[in-house]
Amino acid sequence: MTTNLNPSANLTNFPESLPDSPDRRQQHILTKLDVHPIRETLYNELHNRPFHLLNSPAQLTHIAVQHEGKLREDEHLFLSALCDRYQICAPARTMPCYHQDFGLFSLRWERHLEFSTYTFIHESPLSGQPFEKNAIDYVPAQWLEQLPGKVVAALHLVVEKRHHQEEPDVMVVRDYFDNLRMVGSQPAEGGAKVWTTFRLHDDGFGRFLVYDRGLTDSQLGRLVQRLLELETYRLMATLGLPTAQEINADLNGLENQLKDLTAQIAALEEGVSDRDLLAEVSSMAARVEAFRAQSNYRFAATAAYYNVVLQRMEVLKEKEVAGHLTISEFLTRRLTPAVRTCQTVSSRLEDISRRVTRASELLRTRVEMVVQEQNQLLLSSMNKRANVQLRMQQTVEGLSVAAISYYSIGLVKYTVDSLKGLGVKFDKDLVMGAAVPVVIFSVFMGTRYIHKRLFKDVDH
Protein backbone atom coordinates (compact mmCIF):
# COMPACT_ATOMS: atom_id res chain seq x y z
CA MET A 1 0.00 0.00 0.00
CA THR A 2 1.42 3.37 -1.01
CA THR A 3 0.62 6.84 0.26
CA ASN A 4 0.47 9.89 -2.00
CA LEU A 5 2.55 12.59 -0.35
CA ASN A 6 1.78 15.25 -2.93
CA PRO A 7 -0.82 17.62 -1.40
CA SER A 8 -1.60 19.19 -4.76
CA ALA A 9 -2.84 15.85 -6.02
CA ASN A 10 -6.10 16.26 -4.07
CA LEU A 11 -6.84 19.75 -5.39
CA THR A 12 -7.49 18.88 -9.02
CA ASN A 13 -11.23 19.61 -8.70
CA PHE A 14 -10.77 23.12 -7.27
CA PRO A 15 -9.97 26.35 -9.17
CA GLU A 16 -6.30 26.78 -9.92
CA SER A 17 -6.25 30.47 -9.01
CA LEU A 18 -7.41 32.16 -5.78
CA PRO A 19 -8.30 35.85 -5.14
CA ASP A 20 -5.32 38.08 -4.78
CA SER A 21 -5.82 39.54 -1.27
CA PRO A 22 -6.75 37.66 1.95
CA ASP A 23 -9.81 39.93 2.45
CA ARG A 24 -11.14 39.10 -0.99
CA ARG A 25 -10.42 35.40 -0.38
CA GLN A 26 -12.42 35.44 2.92
CA GLN A 27 -15.27 37.32 1.26
CA HIS A 28 -15.33 34.78 -1.53
CA ILE A 29 -15.46 31.92 0.98
CA LEU A 30 -18.36 33.41 2.96
CA THR A 31 -20.44 33.74 -0.21
CA LYS A 32 -20.18 29.97 -0.59
CA LEU A 33 -21.16 29.20 3.05
CA ASP A 34 -24.52 29.09 4.76
CA VAL A 35 -24.42 32.20 6.99
CA HIS A 36 -26.84 32.58 9.89
CA PRO A 37 -29.49 35.21 9.00
CA ILE A 38 -28.92 37.31 12.16
CA ARG A 39 -25.13 36.99 12.27
CA GLU A 40 -24.61 40.66 11.40
CA THR A 41 -27.26 41.70 13.95
CA LEU A 42 -25.42 39.77 16.66
CA TYR A 43 -22.20 41.56 15.79
CA ASN A 44 -23.87 44.97 15.82
CA GLU A 45 -25.63 44.30 19.14
CA LEU A 46 -22.38 44.93 21.02
CA HIS A 47 -22.11 48.38 19.44
CA ASN A 48 -25.74 49.54 19.59
CA ARG A 49 -25.20 51.74 22.66
CA PRO A 50 -21.57 52.94 22.62
CA PHE A 51 -20.16 55.13 25.37
CA HIS A 52 -20.42 58.82 24.64
CA LEU A 53 -17.21 60.83 24.42
CA LEU A 54 -17.84 63.73 26.78
CA ASN A 55 -15.85 66.93 26.94
CA SER A 56 -15.83 68.83 30.22
CA PRO A 57 -17.17 71.20 31.31
CA ALA A 58 -20.70 70.09 30.36
CA GLN A 59 -24.26 70.04 31.59
CA LEU A 60 -26.57 67.06 31.06
CA THR A 61 -30.25 66.45 31.67
CA HIS A 62 -31.32 62.83 31.76
CA ILE A 63 -34.95 61.68 31.57
CA ALA A 64 -36.12 58.05 31.67
CA VAL A 65 -39.73 57.31 30.66
CA GLN A 66 -41.57 54.03 31.04
CA HIS A 67 -43.37 52.78 27.93
CA GLU A 68 -43.97 49.12 28.98
CA GLY A 69 -42.85 47.84 25.60
CA LYS A 70 -45.27 50.09 23.71
CA LEU A 71 -45.19 53.60 22.19
CA ARG A 72 -42.55 52.72 19.60
CA GLU A 73 -44.40 54.63 16.88
CA ASP A 74 -45.05 57.57 19.23
CA GLU A 75 -41.36 57.80 20.12
CA HIS A 76 -40.36 57.75 16.48
CA LEU A 77 -42.80 60.54 15.67
CA PHE A 78 -41.55 62.48 18.70
CA LEU A 79 -37.90 62.26 17.60
CA SER A 80 -38.83 62.95 13.98
CA ALA A 81 -40.59 66.16 15.01
CA LEU A 82 -37.38 67.43 16.63
CA CYS A 83 -35.33 66.46 13.60
CA ASP A 84 -37.78 68.19 11.27
CA ARG A 85 -37.56 71.31 13.42
CA TYR A 86 -33.77 71.44 12.93
CA GLN A 87 -33.88 69.96 9.37
CA ILE A 88 -31.90 66.88 10.33
CA CYS A 89 -32.47 63.32 9.14
CA ALA A 90 -34.70 61.36 11.53
CA PRO A 91 -33.62 57.99 12.93
CA ALA A 92 -34.87 54.73 11.45
CA ARG A 93 -37.90 53.14 13.13
CA THR A 94 -35.94 50.07 14.20
CA MET A 95 -32.96 51.89 15.72
CA PRO A 96 -32.53 51.16 19.46
CA CYS A 97 -30.15 54.10 19.97
CA TYR A 98 -29.84 57.54 18.40
CA HIS A 99 -27.28 60.34 18.95
CA GLN A 100 -27.44 63.67 17.19
CA ASP A 101 -25.98 67.15 17.65
CA PHE A 102 -28.58 69.92 17.36
CA GLY A 103 -26.23 72.86 17.87
CA LEU A 104 -26.83 74.21 21.36
CA PHE A 105 -27.46 70.72 22.64
CA SER A 106 -27.04 67.14 21.57
CA LEU A 107 -29.48 64.30 22.23
CA ARG A 108 -28.73 60.69 23.09
CA TRP A 109 -31.82 58.46 22.96
CA GLU A 110 -31.94 54.78 23.92
CA ARG A 111 -34.89 52.41 23.89
CA HIS A 112 -34.88 49.50 26.34
CA LEU A 113 -37.34 46.72 27.08
CA GLU A 114 -39.79 48.76 29.16
CA PHE A 115 -38.33 52.26 29.25
CA SER A 116 -36.50 54.78 27.09
CA THR A 117 -33.93 57.39 28.07
CA TYR A 118 -33.39 60.89 26.71
CA THR A 119 -30.07 62.53 27.60
CA PHE A 120 -29.62 66.18 26.59
CA ILE A 121 -26.00 67.40 26.59
CA HIS A 122 -24.73 70.97 26.51
CA GLU A 123 -20.94 71.20 26.44
CA SER A 124 -19.78 74.63 27.61
CA PRO A 125 -18.59 76.36 30.81
CA LEU A 126 -21.20 77.37 33.36
CA SER A 127 -22.50 80.90 33.12
CA GLY A 128 -23.44 80.90 36.81
CA GLN A 129 -23.68 78.48 39.67
CA PRO A 130 -24.36 74.78 38.98
CA PHE A 131 -27.99 73.86 38.27
CA GLU A 132 -29.05 77.48 37.65
CA LYS A 133 -29.19 76.79 33.89
CA ASN A 134 -29.30 73.20 32.71
CA ALA A 135 -29.08 71.37 29.40
CA ILE A 136 -32.84 71.00 29.19
CA ASP A 137 -33.19 74.78 29.07
CA TYR A 138 -31.75 74.72 25.52
CA VAL A 139 -34.37 72.19 24.35
CA PRO A 140 -37.61 73.47 22.72
CA ALA A 141 -40.20 73.42 25.51
CA GLN A 142 -43.20 72.87 23.23
CA TRP A 143 -41.57 69.80 21.73
CA LEU A 144 -40.52 68.42 25.12
CA GLU A 145 -44.08 68.70 26.44
CA GLN A 146 -45.11 66.00 23.94
CA LEU A 147 -42.73 63.45 25.48
CA PRO A 148 -44.50 60.02 25.31
CA GLY A 149 -44.47 57.72 28.34
CA LYS A 150 -44.39 58.13 32.11
CA VAL A 151 -41.36 59.87 33.58
CA VAL A 152 -39.55 57.66 36.10
CA ALA A 153 -36.11 59.26 36.37
CA ALA A 154 -35.19 62.89 35.77
CA LEU A 155 -31.92 64.48 36.83
CA HIS A 156 -29.44 67.23 36.02
CA LEU A 157 -25.74 66.41 35.93
CA VAL A 158 -23.02 69.05 35.85
CA VAL A 159 -19.41 68.26 34.94
CA GLU A 160 -16.67 70.71 35.95
CA LYS A 161 -13.02 70.36 35.01
CA ARG A 162 -10.56 70.83 37.84
CA HIS A 163 -8.17 73.10 35.97
CA HIS A 164 -11.09 75.16 34.69
CA GLN A 165 -12.50 75.77 38.18
CA GLU A 166 -11.15 74.62 41.53
CA GLU A 167 -13.31 72.33 43.59
CA PRO A 168 -15.25 74.41 46.11
CA ASP A 169 -15.52 73.67 49.80
CA VAL A 170 -18.06 71.12 50.99
CA MET A 171 -20.22 73.82 52.57
CA VAL A 172 -20.39 75.63 49.24
CA VAL A 173 -21.34 72.41 47.44
CA ARG A 174 -24.08 71.85 50.02
CA ASP A 175 -25.73 75.08 48.85
CA TYR A 176 -25.92 73.63 45.32
CA PHE A 177 -28.04 70.80 46.76
CA ASP A 178 -30.38 72.94 48.89
CA ASN A 179 -28.45 72.04 52.05
CA LEU A 180 -29.67 68.44 51.93
CA ARG A 181 -27.59 65.52 53.23
CA MET A 182 -25.08 64.69 50.52
CA VAL A 183 -23.46 61.50 49.26
CA GLY A 184 -19.85 61.92 48.18
CA SER A 185 -17.62 59.63 46.16
CA GLN A 186 -14.32 59.55 44.31
CA PRO A 187 -14.90 57.09 41.44
CA ALA A 188 -12.38 55.97 38.84
CA GLU A 189 -9.92 55.42 41.71
CA GLY A 190 -9.97 59.12 42.55
CA GLY A 191 -10.00 60.40 38.97
CA ALA A 192 -13.19 62.35 39.72
CA LYS A 193 -15.32 63.50 42.61
CA VAL A 194 -19.10 63.09 42.58
CA TRP A 195 -21.70 64.75 44.79
CA THR A 196 -25.40 63.91 44.92
CA THR A 197 -28.32 63.58 47.34
CA PHE A 198 -30.52 60.99 45.56
CA ARG A 199 -33.42 63.37 46.26
CA LEU A 200 -35.77 65.49 44.18
CA HIS A 201 -35.25 69.24 44.32
CA ASP A 202 -37.64 72.13 43.80
CA ASP A 203 -37.65 71.71 40.01
CA GLY A 204 -38.57 68.01 40.32
CA PHE A 205 -35.14 66.82 39.12
CA GLY A 206 -32.36 65.01 40.92
CA ARG A 207 -28.82 66.42 40.85
CA PHE A 208 -25.28 65.11 40.30
CA LEU A 209 -22.17 67.26 40.42
CA VAL A 210 -19.00 65.76 38.92
CA TYR A 211 -15.53 67.26 39.21
CA ASP A 212 -13.21 65.95 36.52
CA ARG A 213 -9.66 65.48 37.83
CA GLY A 214 -8.00 64.60 34.56
CA LEU A 215 -10.09 61.85 32.99
CA THR A 216 -9.99 61.39 29.26
CA ASP A 217 -13.12 62.11 27.19
CA SER A 218 -13.79 58.37 26.96
CA GLN A 219 -13.30 57.78 30.69
CA LEU A 220 -15.50 60.74 31.56
CA GLY A 221 -18.20 59.55 29.15
CA ARG A 222 -18.20 56.08 30.71
CA LEU A 223 -18.33 57.52 34.23
CA VAL A 224 -21.26 59.82 33.43
CA GLN A 225 -23.15 57.04 31.68
CA ARG A 226 -22.71 54.76 34.69
CA LEU A 227 -24.03 57.45 37.02
CA LEU A 228 -27.05 58.01 34.78
CA GLU A 229 -27.66 54.27 34.59
CA LEU A 230 -27.37 53.94 38.36
CA GLU A 231 -30.08 56.54 38.89
CA THR A 232 -32.32 55.00 36.22
CA TYR A 233 -31.92 51.36 37.18
CA ARG A 234 -32.22 51.92 40.92
CA LEU A 235 -35.57 53.69 40.34
CA MET A 236 -36.74 50.97 37.96
CA ALA A 237 -35.74 48.39 40.56
CA THR A 238 -37.86 50.05 43.25
CA LEU A 239 -40.96 50.12 41.03
CA GLY A 240 -41.79 46.72 42.47
CA LEU A 241 -41.77 47.96 46.09
CA PRO A 242 -45.29 49.52 46.15
CA THR A 243 -46.68 46.35 44.58
CA ALA A 244 -44.88 44.24 47.18
CA GLN A 245 -46.18 46.36 50.05
CA GLU A 246 -49.75 46.26 48.73
CA ILE A 247 -49.71 42.50 48.21
CA ASN A 248 -47.97 41.86 51.52
CA ALA A 249 -50.85 43.53 53.41
CA ASP A 250 -53.35 41.23 51.68
CA LEU A 251 -51.20 38.16 52.25
CA ASN A 252 -51.46 38.56 56.03
CA GLY A 253 -55.24 38.19 55.88
CA LEU A 254 -54.95 35.42 53.30
CA GLU A 255 -52.63 33.40 55.54
CA ASN A 256 -55.03 33.70 58.49
CA GLN A 257 -57.91 32.61 56.29
CA LEU A 258 -55.89 29.65 55.04
CA LYS A 259 -54.99 28.71 58.61
CA ASP A 260 -58.67 28.66 59.67
CA LEU A 261 -59.65 26.75 56.55
CA THR A 262 -57.02 24.08 57.12
CA ALA A 263 -58.21 23.69 60.72
CA GLN A 264 -61.79 23.19 59.52
CA ILE A 265 -60.68 20.55 57.04
CA ALA A 266 -58.73 18.69 59.73
CA ALA A 267 -61.46 18.97 62.43
CA LEU A 268 -64.22 17.27 60.37
CA GLU A 269 -66.81 19.36 62.19
CA GLU A 270 -70.47 18.59 61.64
CA GLY A 271 -72.50 21.22 59.87
CA VAL A 272 -69.53 22.34 57.77
CA SER A 273 -70.32 21.91 54.09
CA ASP A 274 -67.56 20.46 51.96
CA ARG A 275 -69.00 22.37 49.04
CA ASP A 276 -68.57 25.65 50.92
CA LEU A 277 -65.03 24.74 51.93
CA LEU A 278 -64.14 23.80 48.37
CA ALA A 279 -65.59 27.08 47.08
CA GLU A 280 -63.51 28.99 49.65
CA VAL A 281 -60.33 27.16 48.64
CA SER A 282 -61.02 27.89 44.97
CA SER A 283 -61.55 31.57 45.78
CA MET A 284 -58.26 31.72 47.68
CA ALA A 285 -56.41 29.98 44.85
CA ALA A 286 -57.85 32.50 42.36
CA ARG A 287 -56.70 35.42 44.55
CA VAL A 288 -53.19 34.00 44.87
CA GLU A 289 -52.92 33.48 41.12
CA ALA A 290 -54.15 37.04 40.56
CA PHE A 291 -51.40 38.32 42.88
CA ARG A 292 -48.81 36.27 41.04
CA ALA A 293 -49.97 37.49 37.65
CA GLN A 294 -49.83 41.05 38.95
CA SER A 295 -46.35 40.79 40.45
CA ASN A 296 -44.30 38.09 38.71
CA TYR A 297 -42.98 40.30 35.92
CA ARG A 298 -42.42 43.29 38.21
CA PHE A 299 -40.50 41.25 40.79
CA ALA A 300 -38.40 39.57 38.10
CA ALA A 301 -37.61 42.99 36.63
CA THR A 302 -36.68 44.28 40.09
CA ALA A 303 -34.16 41.47 40.53
CA ALA A 304 -32.71 42.09 37.05
CA TYR A 305 -32.39 45.85 37.54
CA TYR A 306 -30.85 45.34 40.98
CA ASN A 307 -28.17 43.09 39.47
CA VAL A 308 -27.39 45.82 36.93
CA VAL A 309 -27.09 48.37 39.75
CA LEU A 310 -24.67 46.10 41.60
CA GLN A 311 -22.57 45.69 38.47
CA ARG A 312 -22.50 49.45 37.80
CA MET A 313 -21.49 50.16 41.40
CA GLU A 314 -18.67 47.63 41.16
CA VAL A 315 -17.13 49.23 38.06
CA LEU A 316 -17.20 52.71 39.64
CA LYS A 317 -14.08 51.79 41.66
CA GLU A 318 -14.87 54.35 44.33
CA LYS A 319 -12.78 55.90 47.04
CA GLU A 320 -14.31 57.45 50.13
CA VAL A 321 -14.81 61.13 50.79
CA ALA A 322 -14.18 61.84 54.45
CA GLY A 323 -17.40 62.11 56.43
CA HIS A 324 -19.71 60.99 53.61
CA LEU A 325 -21.20 57.72 52.41
CA THR A 326 -20.09 56.58 48.98
CA ILE A 327 -22.63 55.92 46.25
CA SER A 328 -22.21 52.16 46.67
CA GLU A 329 -22.64 52.31 50.44
CA PHE A 330 -25.73 54.51 50.21
CA LEU A 331 -27.47 52.48 47.52
CA THR A 332 -26.58 49.17 49.14
CA ARG A 333 -28.05 50.29 52.47
CA ARG A 334 -31.20 51.85 51.00
CA LEU A 335 -31.89 49.81 47.87
CA THR A 336 -31.15 46.31 49.15
CA PRO A 337 -34.00 46.28 51.74
CA ALA A 338 -36.50 47.28 49.04
CA VAL A 339 -35.31 44.49 46.76
CA ARG A 340 -35.34 42.02 49.67
CA THR A 341 -38.95 43.03 50.38
CA CYS A 342 -39.93 42.15 46.81
CA GLN A 343 -38.09 38.84 47.07
CA THR A 344 -39.76 38.06 50.41
CA VAL A 345 -43.25 38.79 49.08
CA SER A 346 -42.52 36.68 46.01
CA SER A 347 -41.43 33.80 48.25
CA ARG A 348 -44.54 34.23 50.43
CA LEU A 349 -46.73 34.10 47.35
CA GLU A 350 -45.10 30.86 46.20
CA ASP A 351 -45.42 29.38 49.71
CA ILE A 352 -49.09 30.32 50.06
CA SER A 353 -49.77 29.01 46.55
CA ARG A 354 -48.30 25.63 47.50
CA ARG A 355 -50.25 25.55 50.78
CA VAL A 356 -53.52 26.41 49.06
CA THR A 357 -52.83 23.66 46.53
CA ARG A 358 -52.21 21.14 49.33
CA ALA A 359 -55.39 22.25 51.14
CA SER A 360 -57.34 21.87 47.92
CA GLU A 361 -55.94 18.40 47.34
CA LEU A 362 -56.72 17.43 50.94
CA LEU A 363 -60.28 18.69 50.67
CA ARG A 364 -60.79 16.97 47.32
CA THR A 365 -59.53 13.72 48.83
CA ARG A 366 -62.02 14.15 51.67
CA VAL A 367 -64.85 14.81 49.20
CA GLU A 368 -63.86 11.77 47.13
CA MET A 369 -63.92 9.58 50.23
CA VAL A 370 -67.42 10.83 51.12
CA VAL A 371 -68.57 10.19 47.56
CA GLN A 372 -67.13 6.67 47.66
CA GLU A 373 -68.94 5.95 50.93
CA GLN A 374 -72.16 7.24 49.43
CA ASN A 375 -71.60 5.05 46.37
CA GLN A 376 -71.04 2.01 48.58
CA LEU A 377 -74.28 2.72 50.49
CA LEU A 378 -76.10 3.18 47.21
CA LEU A 379 -74.74 -0.10 45.84
CA SER A 380 -75.70 -1.90 49.04
CA SER A 381 -79.21 -0.48 48.82
CA MET A 382 -79.43 -1.52 45.17
CA ASN A 383 -78.32 -5.05 46.10
CA LYS A 384 -81.06 -5.27 48.74
CA ARG A 385 -83.62 -4.06 46.27
CA ALA A 386 -82.40 -6.58 43.72
CA ASN A 387 -82.75 -9.40 46.26
CA VAL A 388 -86.30 -8.29 47.08
CA GLN A 389 -87.13 -8.15 43.39
CA LEU A 390 -85.65 -11.61 42.97
CA ARG A 391 -87.81 -12.99 45.78
CA MET A 392 -90.87 -11.35 44.29
CA GLN A 393 -89.94 -12.71 40.88
CA GLN A 394 -89.62 -16.23 42.28
CA THR A 395 -93.00 -15.88 43.97
CA VAL A 396 -94.54 -14.64 40.73
CA GLU A 397 -92.89 -17.52 38.87
CA GLY A 398 -94.55 -20.01 41.27
CA LEU A 399 -97.92 -18.43 40.75
CA SER A 400 -97.26 -18.36 37.03
CA VAL A 401 -96.59 -22.13 37.03
CA ALA A 402 -99.89 -22.74 38.82
CA ALA A 403 -101.83 -20.48 36.47
CA ILE A 404 -100.28 -21.88 33.32
CA SER A 405 -100.81 -25.40 34.58
CA TYR A 406 -104.46 -24.67 35.33
CA TYR A 407 -105.14 -23.37 31.81
CA SER A 408 -103.06 -26.18 30.30
CA ILE A 409 -105.14 -28.83 32.13
CA GLY A 410 -108.23 -27.10 30.78
CA LEU A 411 -106.89 -27.56 27.25
CA VAL A 412 -106.15 -31.21 28.02
CA LYS A 413 -109.74 -31.62 29.25
CA TYR A 414 -111.09 -30.17 25.98
CA THR A 415 -108.89 -32.59 24.09
CA VAL A 416 -110.09 -35.59 26.15
CA ASP A 417 -113.71 -34.56 25.65
CA SER A 418 -113.16 -34.39 21.93
CA LEU A 419 -111.65 -37.87 21.88
CA LYS A 420 -114.54 -39.15 23.98
CA GLY A 421 -116.99 -37.71 21.43
CA LEU A 422 -115.19 -39.54 18.61
CA GLY A 423 -115.96 -42.82 20.33
CA VAL A 424 -112.55 -43.51 21.82
CA LYS A 425 -113.05 -45.57 24.92
CA PHE A 426 -110.95 -44.70 27.98
CA ASP A 427 -111.39 -43.71 31.56
CA LYS A 428 -111.71 -39.92 31.47
CA ASP A 429 -111.13 -39.36 35.19
CA LEU A 430 -108.01 -41.52 35.13
CA VAL A 431 -106.59 -39.68 32.13
CA MET A 432 -107.29 -36.27 33.65
CA GLY A 433 -105.77 -37.31 36.98
CA ALA A 434 -102.64 -38.57 35.25
CA ALA A 435 -102.37 -35.43 33.08
CA VAL A 436 -102.32 -33.04 36.02
CA PRO A 437 -98.81 -33.87 37.39
CA VAL A 438 -97.43 -34.23 33.86
CA VAL A 439 -98.66 -30.77 32.88
CA ILE A 440 -97.47 -29.19 36.10
CA PHE A 441 -94.01 -30.78 35.72
CA SER A 442 -93.77 -29.75 32.07
CA VAL A 443 -94.71 -26.15 32.85
CA PHE A 444 -92.27 -26.02 35.77
CA MET A 445 -89.38 -27.37 33.71
CA GLY A 446 -90.18 -25.05 30.83
CA THR A 447 -90.18 -22.05 33.16
CA ARG A 448 -86.87 -23.13 34.67
CA TYR A 449 -85.37 -23.54 31.20
CA ILE A 450 -86.47 -20.07 30.15
CA HIS A 451 -85.14 -18.65 33.45
CA LYS A 452 -81.71 -20.24 32.93
CA ARG A 453 -81.50 -19.01 29.35
CA LEU A 454 -82.27 -15.45 30.44
CA PHE A 455 -79.63 -15.42 33.21
CA LYS A 456 -77.12 -17.00 30.85
CA ASP A 457 -77.64 -14.18 28.34
CA VAL A 458 -77.25 -11.58 31.13
CA ASP A 459 -73.98 -13.16 32.36
CA HIS A 460 -72.55 -13.10 28.86
Phi, psi and omega in degrees: 000130182245152180245132179276115183265007182266108183295335182286348182292335182268004184250018185291337183269359181256159180301145181286331183247145178246160176304154186293306186265155177299323181297316179294324180296316179295319179297320178296321181294317182295330178291341180266350184258160177273102184268138179299138186296334182251021181300314181293324178297320179296322177294316184287340182300326180290345185242013182294322183236073181289158175294144180272133175281117187245127175265136177257148003282157182201157173236136181232146170234125185242128179231129176245127182240140179270128178240353176057036178081006181246195173062021180297316180293321180296319179294321180294318178295324180296313179292322180296325179296320177293318180295321178296324180298323182257008178056053179236148180297133180281156179288159176290155184296330185267000183289130177273349183213142182215131178227128183210141177268126180249019178099268180289340178212160171239154183238133172240117182244135178225136176251126178247189188299314182231007176209162176232152180239141176237117179243115179261130187235129176234111185261099177190160178296155177292141176268351179206211178284157178304142175073005173285320175228124187244171184299328183292341180291342179269357182268139178303122185292320181296323177291317184295331180293344180268011183303120181279146179104175180256125183290125177254309180241140176208122183209155172254139178229127180246131178246124176242139179268138188298318182285341178280323177207129180295148179293127181285171177292158182301321181295327177290318179298325180300325178296327178295337183249030176057033177059029176275163178295127187257156172247127183241146182206153174238082182285179181054039180054041178090005181287350178205163173236135184236135175237140176199172177235347186055036178230161174273141179255187188301329181275003180084003181252152167278172183221140171229136176238121185242127174254116181279124181252029177116020177287151173286168179301322180291316179296318179294320178298318179294318181298313181296319180296322178294322178295318178296319179293322177301312181296319182291310185289329179289328175288320177296326179293324183275001175298333181281347184295312178301321177297318179296318180294321180294315181292322182299322178296322178286330181293329178300312178294325180293321178294319177297319178296319179294323178298313179296320180296316179297321178296320178294322178295320182285330186283336183054046182288145177286148180087353178266119184280128176297327179296319179294320179295318180294323177294323179292319177297317179297321178296318179295318179298320179295320179295317180297316180295326177294319177298318181294318178296326180287329192245343187303310182294318183296318180291323177295320177295321178301314179297319181293315180295323180296321178296323177294319178300315179300319180293319179294323178293325181294320183279354177293329180053064188277154166240153184284151167253126187307128176083006182226147172288144173282169179299317181296316180296316182295311182293323179296318181289325186264325185276322183303315178301322179296317179292320178297324177299315178298318179295320180295315179296321177298318178294320178297319178299315179296320180295313180295323178299317178294320181293320177296320178297317179295318178298320178296316179296320179296316181292321178295322176297318178297316179296319179297321177296317178297318179296320178296319177297318178297321178296320178297316177298320179295318178295320178298317178297321178294323178295318178298316179296323179295320178296318177298316179297325179294317178298316179297321180296319179296320178297315179297322179298320178297316177295325179295320179299317180296317182293315181295320179297318181300312181290328178293319178296325176298320177295320178299319181299317178298324180293316181297319180296322178296317179295322178297322179290335178280355177097007179285130184263122176196167180273108185297315183296323180292319180295316180294321179295321180287331183287333184300305181295326180295316181294316181298317181294320181295317180295318180298314181293322178296319178296317178297321180295314179297321179298316180295319180298319179297313179292329177294318178296322179294319180296323180282000000 
